[in-house]
Amino acid sequence: MTLQASIEDLLEAAAGWDGVSDEVSTASLELWTGSGQGHQFGWFAQRAGIDSEHNQFITSMISAMSNGVYQLHCMAEALRHTAKDFGATDVSVADEFHNPDGTPT
């Protein structure tokens, strides 16, 4: 079994996850405009409890998106660290762990 990887591909994938994280963060910021604004649905909405449901929904969405931003950032960091570790591994290190025929020591 041969492990192959491309440092450039790992870094490109990390940048992709960062891009998605940025997009989710932007969407999350747009949700803040509706935070605590359930009262704008009017008196009947307040009587029906829709205003508080709206506020709870927006708060939950902001929380979920913030968590998503963090998780996406963690994925990107993991890929960057993998690229860094892969780049620091060379043939001389690999030889320390394998016999000349390629089998593990």
N, C-alpha and C positions, 0 to 999 in steps of 0.2 A: 504494500500500500504506500502510495506516495502522496504527501500533503503538498498541494500547490495553492498558491495564493498570489494575488497581485496587490502590492501596496497601493498602487494608484487606484485600483478598483475599490479597495476597502475605504480609502479616503473619499472617493467619489460617492460611495454609498453613504458614508457618514454625512457628507454635505447634503445629500438628498433628505436624510432624516432631519437634519437641521432646518432645511427648507420647509418640510411639513410642520415641524414644531413652530416655526415662525408664522405659518399660515393659521394654525390653530390658535396661537397667541393673539393674532390680529382679530380673528373671529370672536375670541373671548372678550376682547376689549369692546367690541361692538355690543355685546350682551349687557355690559355695564350700564348702557343708556336706559335699559328697561328695569334695572335693579331697583326695587323699592317703589316702582311706579304703578303697582296694581290698582291704586286708587283712580287712575286715569280712565278706567273702564266705567266709572260712574256709580251713582247711588245704587242702582239695581245690582250691579256686579258686587258691590260691597255687601248688600243684603244677602246675596246668594253665596258669598264666600269666595267668589272668583278672584277678587283682588289678592287675597292672601295666598291662594293657590298659585296665582301668577308669580307672586314674589318668591314663593318656595321653589317653583320650577326654575326661575331665572337663577336663583342662588345655587341650586343643584347643578344646573348646566355650567355655570361659571366654575364651580368646584371641580366638576368632571373634566372640563377643558384644561384647567390649570394642572390637574394631575396628568392629563395626557401630554401637555407640553413638557412636564418633567420627565415622563417616561420616554418620550421621543428623544429628548436631550440625552438621557442615559444610554439609549441605543446608539446614538451617534458617538458618544464618548467611548463606549465599548468597542466600536469599530475602529476608532482612532487609536485606542490602546492596543488593539490587536495588530494594526498596521505597524505601530511602533515596535511591538515585540517581535513581529515577523521580520522587520527590517534589521533588528539587532541580532537575529539568528543567521549565522553564516555556516559555511561548509566545515570550518574547524570546530565549531560547537557541535554540529551534527555528528562529526566523527567521534566525539567523545562518548556518544550514546549508542554507536553501532559498530559491529564487527565489519571487517573489510568486505564481507559478502552482503552487507546491508541488513543483517539480522540484528535485533536488539542485543545488547551485552547483558 
